């Protein structure tokens, strides 16, 4: 995985750095063509090990509940109704209907740890019966 800026032309690219910008034209450095289905958004948060949490990560809460970090529209059941949102949310691996807005979690108290992602570690999505 690489970090950088997403650029779409006739193909899809990640640019890791810009060398110079002159009159609106940038000289691009470290340009990598990518498969657009592998683009993952950064949540702006890190886990207890200072690892960036990104879309598609599988995170563990208190060493036993696993969640997938997702981005999109979601509904969370609250009381007798639903809270509807758009953005990052956590989807419980053991119960995909259970969704939690990502903005409500705190990564400051060592509760969450990135243990893999849905692309490289699909076996982590298996539930124990």
N, C-alpha and C positions, 0 to 999 in steps of 0.2 A: 504494500500500500504506500502511496505517496501523498503528501500534502501540497496544496497549492491553489491556484486560481483556475476556475473552470472557464474554458474558452470554446465556443462552438462556432465553427466555420462550416465547410462542407463535411468536416469530420469533428470529432470531439477530442479535446486536449486538456491536460493539466499543465499549467505553467508554474514552475517553482520560483522563478524570480524574473524581474525586469531589469535589464542592464541600464538603459537610458530611455528617457522620453524627450523627444525633440519635436516641437510643433504638433503635438497630438499623435505622433508616431512612436511606438515603443519597439525597442529591440528586445525580443524575447529570448531568454536563456533557459536552458533545462526544460524543453518542451517535450511532453510525452503524449503520444496518441493513446487514447483509452477507449474502453467499451463503456458507453454511457450508462449501462445498467449497473455498473459497479460504483457509481458516484455515491458517496456517503456524506451527509451533512454533519458538521461539528455542532454539538449541543451548547458549547460554551462552558461545560463543566468537566471536571476531572474526578476520577475515583480516588479511593483511599491510598492508592499507590502513585498518584499524580499522573495517571494514564488518561489521555483525552477520551471522553465518551462521545461516540459518533453513532449515527443512524445505522442500524443493523447489528450493533454490539449486543452481546448477551451479558447481562450483569447479574451478579448474585447479591442478594440482600441478606445480611446477617447469616451468611454461609449456608442458607438452605433454599430460599425462594429465588427462582430464576425468572428474569424478565428480558424481553427483547425491546430494545430502543427503536421506536417507530416514529415516523413523521407523517402527518396527514390529519384528516378529520376523524374525530372519535367521540364516543359517548361514554360517560362514566355514570354508573348508577349511584345516586345519592338519595338516601331516604326513600320517599315514594315517587321520585322522578329521576330525571337525568340531567347531567351537566354536559353540554355540547361544547366541543373545542376544536381548534385547528392549531397544530403545532406538534412539538415532540410529546410523546406519551410512552408509558411503559405498558407492555402487554405481557401478562403472566404466561409463562411457558406451559404450566399445568392447567391453565384455564384461560383460553384466548378471549373469552368474553369479559374478563376482568382487565380493565384498563385504568391507568392512573395518569393524570397530567404530570409530565416531567417537571414542570415548574414548581410543583409542590414538594419535591423531594429535596433533601439536603445532603450534599456530598461532603459536607464539612465534618461530619461526625463519624467517619470511618464505617458507615453502614453498607456502602456499595463498592463492588469490585468488578472490573471487567474481566470476564473469564474466557472470552472468545468472541466470535461473530457468526452470523448465520451462513456466511459464505464459506469460510475456512473450517468451521467446526460444527457441522450440522448434527453430529451425534449428541451435542449438548442440548438439542431440542427434544430429545427423547425423554419421556417422563417415566418415573419409576412407579410401578403398579403395586 
